[in-house]
Amino acid sequence: MKKLYLVITLLYFISLSAQSNSGFKIYLDCNNCDKNYIKENINFTSFVNNRQSSDLHVMINSTATGGGGDKYNLIILGRNEFNQRSDTLNF
């Protein structure tokens, strides 16, 4: 279920940011996430291994909550043509 929420949140931001017809490149920066799952399920964009060559830098952090759940923070930083855009999503 956590993976589904993560993919839906990424898709939400990507749909808001998709301004170019040529697509864009994402650098995924997370320690405890399943990068392969995300890359396999978001197949309409490309993921890069170098932050400098990306259009979006997505940082994912998770924190345990007192009730036994998890809180996720997605920090999205625009680069290149998206340089003026950034967003933080919490769920």
DOVEXLUM-608551 format. One record per residue (C-alpha): residue number from 1; x, y, z. Coordinates in nm, 4 decimals. Example, Ala and Ser with C-alpha at 12.3 -4.5 7.8 and 13.67 -1.06 7.14 Angstrom:
% DOVEXLUM-608551
     k          X          Y          Z
     1     1.2300    -0.4500     0.7800
     2     1.3670    -0.1060     0.7140
% end
This chain:
% DOVEXLUM-608551
     k          X          Y          Z
     1     0.0000     0.0000     0.0000
     2     0.2886     0.2372     0.0764
     3     0.4280     0.1821    -0.2709
     4     0.0956     0.2706    -0.4285
     5     0.0749     0.6005    -0.2374
     6     0.4295     0.6864    -0.3366
     7     0.3649     0.6200    -0.7058
     8     0.0366     0.8151    -0.6991
     9     0.2065     1.1132    -0.5353
    10     0.4890     1.1127    -0.7869
    11     0.2383     1.0877    -1.0716
    12     0.0463     1.3831    -0.9291
    13     0.3492     1.6098    -0.9266
    14     0.4698     1.4890    -1.2638
    15     0.1318     1.5646    -1.4186
    16     0.1488     1.9194    -1.2781
    17     0.5023     1.9720    -1.4041
    18     0.4836     1.8135    -1.7479
    19     0.5056     2.1262    -1.9594
    20     0.7311     2.0052    -2.2355
    21     0.6367     1.7580    -2.5072
    22     0.9803     1.5977    -2.5047
    23     0.9436     1.4514    -2.1546
    24     1.1828     1.5091    -1.8719
    25     1.4412     1.3296    -1.6617
    26     1.4070     1.2510    -1.2906
    27     1.6811     1.1911    -1.0382
    28     1.5375     0.9817    -0.7529
    29     1.7108     1.0411    -0.4184
    30     1.5943     0.8074    -0.1405
    31     1.7431     0.5557     0.0997
    32     1.4560     0.3346     0.2103
    33     1.2387     0.3321    -0.1010
    34     1.2073     0.0653    -0.3674
    35     1.3631     0.2483    -0.6626
    36     1.3112    -0.0442    -0.8972
    37     0.9380    -0.0524    -0.8201
    38     0.9048     0.3193    -0.8885
    39     1.1051     0.3026    -1.2105
    40     0.9066     0.0043    -1.3386
    41     0.5666     0.1637    -1.2668
    42     0.6401     0.5139    -1.3937
    43     0.7425     0.4365    -1.7489
    44     0.6460     0.7579    -1.9316
    45     0.9529     0.9467    -1.8142
    46     1.3183     0.8608    -1.7817
    47     1.5200     0.8248    -1.4640
    48     1.8842     0.9287    -1.4564
    49     2.1700     0.8414    -1.2230
    50     2.3218     1.1890    -1.2204
    51     2.1541     1.4797    -1.0411
    52     2.3126     1.7404    -1.2700
    53     2.1551     1.5901    -1.5824
    54     1.8023     1.5737    -1.4392
    55     1.5039     1.8055    -1.4839
    56     1.3512     1.7072    -1.1474
    57     1.5365     1.6074    -0.8321
    58     1.2983     1.4067    -0.6104
    59     1.4064     1.3444    -0.2503
    60     1.1976     1.0972    -0.0499
    61     1.2250     1.0772     0.3298
    62     1.0203     0.8638     0.5657
    63     0.9696     0.8949     0.9390
    64     0.7906     0.6610     1.1780
    65     0.4894     0.8148     1.3502
    66     0.3757     0.7607     1.7082
    67     0.0726     0.5635     1.5961
    68     0.2798     0.2974     1.4215
    69     0.2521     0.4394     1.0701
    70     0.4923     0.6207     0.8439
    71     0.5093     0.9810     0.7279
    72     0.6580     1.0441     0.3847
    73     0.8069     1.3719     0.2655
    74     0.8669     1.4256    -0.1043
    75     1.0816     1.7257    -0.1822
    76     1.0813     1.8037    -0.5521
    77     1.3357     2.0475    -0.6892
    78     1.3169     2.1675    -1.0470
    79     1.6254     2.1958    -1.2629
    80     1.6888     2.3208    -1.6172
    81     1.3567     2.4378    -1.7678
    82     1.1795     2.3648    -1.4352
    83     1.4356     2.5676    -1.2378
    84     1.1780     2.8014    -1.0814
    85     0.9523     2.5181    -0.9630
    86     0.9725     2.3280    -0.6387
    87     0.7241     2.1562    -0.4135
    88     0.7029     1.9557    -0.0923
    89     0.4420     1.6867    -0.0471
    90     0.3675     1.5152     0.2841
    91     0.1536     1.2089     0.3364
% end
